[in-house]
């Protein structure tokens, strides 16, 4: 008879996180977050495309852009207003800010969800910041850690995530 496995909450305790993963609340102050939220909506977002399908989110990349059909390609420079955020993300991860050459900003409408996935192996360290609302994430171990995002409908406006990547 199969037994059910209970999935732990990603944010229960730091001791419960997989090796190499860290979590910290309030990496940005409320003022810093609000300043970002005033500028991010003006970015040139495009629908997220994955092998011919459109995801329920919009994205914009800087530094580098990952195309699921063609791999890694250059993208525009990281905007000035994101550089202090990149610096804060680098400090959190113990990296030099310049080593975070890739920035991906994702816009999620209320209630949007993303299924299980894993980050591309071209990126070594990935530091993510959730803006405007919390994001529940769960991990599962298969070949590699996979991560679904569930963005609640508790906030009437779009929610954003800022990801900074260090190339392998």
C-alpha positions in Angstrom: 0.0 0.0 0.0 1.5 3.4 -1.0 2.2 5.8 1.8 1.8 9.6 1.4 4.7 11.8 1.9 4.3 15.0 3.8 6.0 18.0 2.2 7.6 20.4 4.6 7.1 24.2 4.3 10.1 25.7 2.6 10.2 28.5 5.2 9.8 26.5 8.4 13.4 26.7 9.5 16.8 27.2 7.9 17.8 23.7 9.1 15.1 22.2 6.9 16.4 23.8 3.7 18.4 21.7 1.2 22.2 22.2 1.0 23.1 25.4 -0.7 19.7 27.1 -0.2 19.2 30.0 2.1 16.2 32.1 3.1 15.9 35.5 4.7 12.9 37.6 5.2 13.0 41.4 4.6 16.2 41.5 2.5 14.8 44.8 1.3 13.2 47.4 3.5 9.6 48.3 2.7 10.8 51.7 1.4 13.2 50.0 -1.0 10.6 47.5 -2.2 8.1 50.4 -2.8 10.7 52.3 -4.8 11.2 49.2 -7.0 7.5 48.7 -7.4 7.2 52.2 -8.8 9.7 51.6 -11.5 9.3 47.9 -12.5 5.9 48.2 -14.2 7.5 50.5 -16.9 10.0 47.8 -17.9 9.5 46.2 -21.4 7.8 43.0 -20.3 7.0 40.3 -22.8 4.9 37.1 -22.5 6.9 34.2 -21.2 7.3 31.6 -24.0 8.3 28.0 -23.4 8.5 25.7 -26.4 5.6 27.5 -28.2 3.4 27.9 -25.1 2.7 31.2 -23.3 3.0 31.1 -19.6 0.8 33.0 -17.2 3.5 35.6 -16.5 5.5 38.3 -18.3 9.3 38.6 -18.1 12.1 40.9 -19.0 15.8 40.0 -18.9 19.0 42.0 -18.5 22.6 41.1 -19.0 21.7 37.7 -20.3 18.5 36.1 -21.6 17.7 32.4 -21.7 15.8 31.3 -24.7 14.4 27.8 -24.4 14.8 27.3 -28.1 18.2 28.7 -28.5 20.0 28.9 -25.2 21.8 31.8 -23.7 22.1 35.2 -25.5 23.1 38.7 -24.5 20.4 41.1 -23.3 20.4 44.8 -22.5 22.3 46.3 -19.6 20.9 46.0 -16.1 19.0 49.3 -15.4 20.6 51.6 -12.8 17.6 51.3 -10.4 18.2 47.5 -10.2 21.9 47.8 -9.3 21.4 48.5 -5.6 19.1 45.5 -5.5 21.7 43.4 -7.2 24.2 44.6 -4.6 21.9 43.5 -1.8 21.3 40.1 -3.4 25.0 39.6 -3.9 25.8 40.5 -0.3 23.1 38.0 0.9 24.8 35.3 -1.2 28.4 36.2 -0.4 29.1 37.1 -4.0 30.6 40.1 -5.8 27.8 42.2 -7.3 29.4 42.2 -10.7 29.3 38.4 -10.7 25.5 38.6 -10.9 25.5 39.2 -14.6 21.9 38.2 -15.3 18.7 39.8 -14.0 15.2 38.4 -14.7 12.2 40.3 -13.6 8.9 38.4 -13.6 5.4 39.8 -13.4 2.7 37.5 -12.0 -1.0 38.5 -12.1 -3.0 37.7 -9.0 -3.6 33.9 -8.6 -0.9 33.0 -11.1 0.9 29.7 -10.4 3.9 28.0 -12.0 4.3 24.2 -11.9 7.3 22.2 -11.0 10.4 23.3 -12.7 14.2 23.6 -12.3 16.5 26.4 -13.1 18.7 26.1 -16.2 22.1 24.6 -15.5 23.8 27.6 -17.2 23.1 29.5 -14.0 25.1 28.6 -10.9 23.9 30.8 -8.1 20.3 32.2 -8.4 19.1 34.8 -5.8 15.4 35.5 -5.9 13.4 38.4 -4.3 9.7 38.3 -4.0 8.0 41.7 -4.3 4.6 42.9 -3.2 3.6 39.6 -1.6 4.9 36.4 -0.2 5.4 33.4 -2.5 4.9 29.9 -1.2 7.4 27.5 -2.7 7.8 23.8 -2.2 10.8 21.6 -3.1 11.0 18.1 -4.3 14.0 15.9 -5.0 14.1 14.1 -8.2 17.2 14.4 -10.5 17.6 17.9 -9.2 15.6 20.2 -6.9 12.5 21.4 -8.5 10.4 24.4 -7.4 6.8 25.3 -8.0 5.7 28.8 -7.2 2.2 29.5 -5.9 1.3 33.2 -5.9 -1.8 33.9 -3.9 -4.7 36.0 -5.0 -4.5 38.0 -1.7 -3.1 41.1 -3.4 -5.2 42.8 -6.1 -2.2 44.1 -8.1 0.5 42.2 -10.0 3.3 40.6 -8.0 6.9 40.7 -9.1 10.0 38.5 -8.6 13.5 39.7 -9.2 16.1 37.0 -9.9 19.8 37.6 -10.2 21.9 34.9 -11.7 25.6 34.0 -11.6 26.7 32.1 -14.8 28.3 28.7 -14.3 
